Structures are given as structure tokens and as C-alpha cells.
Amino acid sequence: MKTHPRLVVIGNGMAGMRTVEELLKLAPDMYRITVFGAEPHGNYNRILLSPVLAGEKTVDDIMLNTREWYDANGITLHAGDPVVRIDRKKRVVHAASGLVVPYDRLLIATGSKPFIVPVPGHQLPGVIGFRDISDVDTMLDAARAGGKAVVIGGGLLGLEAANGLLRQGMEVAVVHVTGSLMNQQLDPPAAELLRASLEQRGLRILLNRQTVAIEGEDRVRSVRFEGGETVDADLVVMAAGVRPNVELAKAAGLHCERAIVVDDTLQTYDPRVYAVGECVQHRRATFGLVAPIWDQARVAAAHLAGSGHRRYVQQATATKLKVTGVDLYSAGDIVGGEGSEDLVLRDRRGGIYKRLVVAGNRLTGAVLYGDVADGPWYFDLIQQRTDISSIRDQLLFGRAA
């Protein structure tokens, strides 16, 4: 009787389970699959936690794979039982419950962890990240009690958390270390438009603030900044970025730098071990957006299925963002450099701002605020390196022009 090789997946999040879905399409009966997840749920869409916080969706709405799906596909799921050790010599994983499971192939998809700013008081009750369903539950509990929330981090995640808490009735201040919100995706004029719009909606925006302490005795009471200024807080949400979750891989002796180093097939330095998602580093880059992670899932699945002709190639990515009802789009190199020029359109009354970065006869970057309909077209021009000299004068007015 033929025995199927055993595939163990560490991580029941979007990257790991997307890889399993792709594998099932290519080779549905090839492996006996066992999945370990730290959270006590099936696989859900982490990107939609913000609408759950804002009250627009429920947890059931964001589930991608229910427990029935795992059963139907013959997958053994150990939810709420994370792997705590990988023994590569014996080719087994050890789970928190004491369970020991052997593998022939291992897929690591441990994702990332929120970066908790290591200031005094960061371990007080009431200080949390914004990463999973239990964080959302904590925020909703805090919102039911009312009071004041401070969100540390003025990137996309921080603004989504702030909007959700505001909608749940809390007074919310957003603290950001630089002088403009979403400085990775937006240039200063677009960030300023965003700030004004968010303040109109009732958020308090505190820029150029360096957090030096979180204060309180039994739980958080206030946040203190460099210079001595403080703001009251019943809840502090850390949204100051994430760090690849690589402790397990490091302890197993896998080669890690900032994250788990993988080749073009998503294989680690151990040929039996693959890794995908926010925990990996490919050609010095790490990943946080869905599009590249879906590409990784397809490539890793093809190699696990034995039809390994695919190679993972990093692509330029565009960021289409909807922050509290404001449409934003950012693609390519928005900073510009020597020899580049900016084409700018501002319509203050209409709340529209467009800035296109042109180098030579090519579009290299785009920032759109308020009117993002032409975003994909601009992105296409950037990716295809299209010569735009014949349409340069009309470029700001979009594809229709």
C-alpha cells in the first residue's frame, strides 16, 4: 500500500493556507497534510480585521477556510496549538500541547509580529498590537467602556485602527514620529490633505512625537512624549510596523537574516523546508502586501507538487488604499531623484491631488488622492516602462484625455 509523504504547515494564516490551496489544485492527493495554528480558529482574512473593528463585518464574514473545509480536504488542523520546536535531524515538529508530528516536507508560514515600541510601561494592561481577532476583541471591549485611545503609528494600519475605535465611540489620538502620515506611501502634500480630512472626522493627529513612556500603575493611564507632553489613554494600540516572526526557524538552525532566507523556489537552506509570506526574505527584500505573497504561494506549491518549473520573481507593487472613506493610490518611486520631474495637479475644492514622477520619457511614480480611477493605468505605464513623450501634456488628466 502506497503511503503518502507528510507535509506539515506551521502557520494557519493567509500565506500558508493559500499555498495549501494552490497545492490541492495541482496535486490533491499527494500529501498527508497537517496544519498548526497559534489561533483557535480556521483561516481568516487578516486584511479585513479593520472592518470587523469598525462594526462593518463580523468574524464569520472574514473566515476563508472553515473547519469543515479542512475536514473535506483531509487536512488535520491543530488550531490554538502552535509549534514550539522544529527538530530537523529527526524531521519532527513539537507543539505546545506536547504533540510530536513527523514531516517529509515542512512549510513555515509564521508571518510577522507587531512591533511593540520598547518604552517603559509597554507591558501594562491596555497596551496591545493590532494583528489578530483577539486584539480586535480587546479593542471592542475597551470601546464599550468608552474613554480615550491612543494609536501609536500613522501608517495605514494605525489609521484603520483609529477609525474603527472612533466609530465605536472612543476619543482617539494618532501619534506619529515623523511630520507626515503614511510617509512610506504618500508625499507631504497628499499626507497633509489626509491629515486635514481625518481631523474633520474627529481624529486628533499628533505629528513629530517621540513616545518615551507609557504611564499607569494597574493599567495604562497616559502616554508621555519627548519634551514632557502627555496625553490621557485608557487604551494604547501599537501600530508602528511589524517584524518577521523568525524565532522558531532561527532556533532550528535555518539561515535567517532579517527573515528566513529563501531562494527563487521559496526553499530554505534545508531542501525539505519551504517558507512563504511575511516571515521570508528573498533577495534582501521582505514582504507585507498580498500580491507578492500570493505569487510566492503559487511558486512554493508548484515545487511541493513536484512540477517545479516556476521561479519567484519580485514585481513592482501598487498600494490602493481606502483610509476612512478617503481614496489614495501610490505606485512606483514616489520620491524621485536626480533628473526626475514632478507633474502636479491640485484641485483644493474638489479634494483632488495628483503627483506624477517622470524621469526621461518614462513615468516612474504616482501619488493620487481623492481621484484614484486612473491608478491602475499609471501603474501599467510604470511597469511597462512606456515612452510617455507623446502623451506627457495630457498625462495628469488621465487615460480618457
PERA-V978957 format. One record per backbone hydrogen bond with DSSP energy under -0.5 kcal/mol. CO is the residue of the C=O (numbers start at 1). NH is the residue of the N-H. If there is no record, write none. Layout:
BEGIN
[[CO & NH] [CO & NH]]
END
This chain:
BEGIN
[[5 & 7] [5 & 32] [6 & 8] [6 & 104] [6 & 105] [7 & 34] [8 & 10] [8 & 107] [9 & 11] [9 & 36] [10 & 109] [13 & 17] [14 & 18] [15 & 19] [16 & 20] [17 & 21] [18 & 22] [19 & 23] [20 & 24] [21 & 25] [22 & 26] [23 & 27] [27 & 30] [30 & 5] [31 & 33] [32 & 7] [33 & 76] [34 & 9] [35 & 78] [36 & 11] [37 & 80] [37 & 81] [39 & 41] [39 & 80] [43 & 64] [43 & 65] [44 & 46] [45 & 48] [46 & 49] [47 & 50] [48 & 52] [49 & 53] [50 & 54] [51 & 55] [51 & 56] [51 & 57] [52 & 55] [58 & 62] [59 & 62] [60 & 63] [62 & 45] [65 & 43] [66 & 69] [66 & 70] [67 & 71] [68 & 72] [69 & 73] [70 & 75] [71 & 74] [75 & 77] [76 & 35] [76 & 78] [77 & 79] [78 & 37] [78 & 81] [82 & 96] [85 & 87] [85 & 94] [86 & 88] [87 & 91] [87 & 92] [91 & 103] [92 & 87] [93 & 101] [94 & 84] [94 & 85] [95 & 98] [99 & 95] [101 & 93] [105 & 8] [106 & 108] [106 & 274] [107 & 10] [107 & 109] [108 & 276] [111 & 245] [113 & 243] [114 & 116] [115 & 117] [115 & 240] [117 & 119] [119 & 122] [120 & 214] [121 & 124] [124 & 127] [125 & 220] [126 & 128] [126 & 236] [128 & 238] [132 & 136] [133 & 137] [134 & 138] [135 & 139] [136 & 140] [137 & 141] [138 & 142] [139 & 143] [140 & 144] [141 & 145] [143 & 146] [147 & 171] [148 & 234] [148 & 235] [149 & 173] [150 & 152] [150 & 237] [151 & 153] [151 & 175] [152 & 239] [154 & 182] [155 & 159] [156 & 160] [157 & 161] [158 & 162] [159 & 163] [160 & 164] [161 & 165] [162 & 166] [163 & 167] [164 & 168] [165 & 170] [166 & 169] [170 & 172] [171 & 149] [172 & 204] [173 & 151] [173 & 175] [174 & 206] [175 & 153] [176 & 209] [178 & 208] [180 & 183] [182 & 185] [182 & 186] [187 & 191] [188 & 192] [189 & 193] [190 & 194] [191 & 195] [192 & 196] [193 & 197] [194 & 198] [195 & 199] [196 & 200] [197 & 201] [198 & 203] [199 & 202] [203 & 205] [204 & 174] [204 & 206] [205 & 207] [206 & 176] [208 & 210] [209 & 211] [210 & 226] [212 & 120] [213 & 224] [215 & 221] [215 & 222] [221 & 233] [222 & 215] [223 & 231] [224 & 212] [224 & 213] [225 & 228] [229 & 225] [231 & 223] [235 & 150] [236 & 128] [236 & 238] [237 & 152] [237 & 239] [238 & 130] [241 & 115] [243 & 113] [244 & 246] [246 & 250] [247 & 251] [248 & 252] [249 & 254] [250 & 253] [255 & 261] [259 & 257] [260 & 281] [262 & 283] [263 & 266] [264 & 312] [266 & 275] [267 & 263] [269 & 271] [270 & 268] [270 & 273] [272 & 106] [272 & 274] [273 & 268] [274 & 108] [276 & 279] [277 & 280] [279 & 260] [281 & 262] [282 & 285] [285 & 282] [289 & 293] [290 & 294] [291 & 295] [292 & 296] [293 & 297] [294 & 298] [295 & 299] [296 & 300] [297 & 301] [298 & 302] [299 & 303] [300 & 304] [301 & 305] [302 & 307] [303 & 306] [307 & 309] [311 & 313] [317 & 332] [318 & 320] [319 & 321] [319 & 330] [321 & 328] [322 & 324] [323 & 326] [325 & 327] [326 & 323] [327 & 370] [328 & 321] [329 & 368] [330 & 319] [331 & 366] [332 & 334] [337 & 340] [339 & 360] [341 & 358] [342 & 344] [343 & 356] [345 & 354] [347 & 351] [347 & 352] [348 & 351] [352 & 347] [353 & 369] [354 & 345] [355 & 367] [356 & 343] [356 & 358] [357 & 364] [357 & 365] [358 & 341] [359 & 362] [361 & 388] [362 & 359] [364 & 333] [365 & 357] [366 & 331] [367 & 355] [368 & 329] [369 & 353] [369 & 371] [372 & 375] [374 & 378] [375 & 379] [376 & 380] [377 & 381] [378 & 382] [379 & 383] [380 & 384] [381 & 385] [381 & 386] [382 & 385] [386 & 363] [386 & 388] [388 & 391] [388 & 392] [391 & 394] [391 & 395] [392 & 395] [394 & 397] [395 & 398]]
END
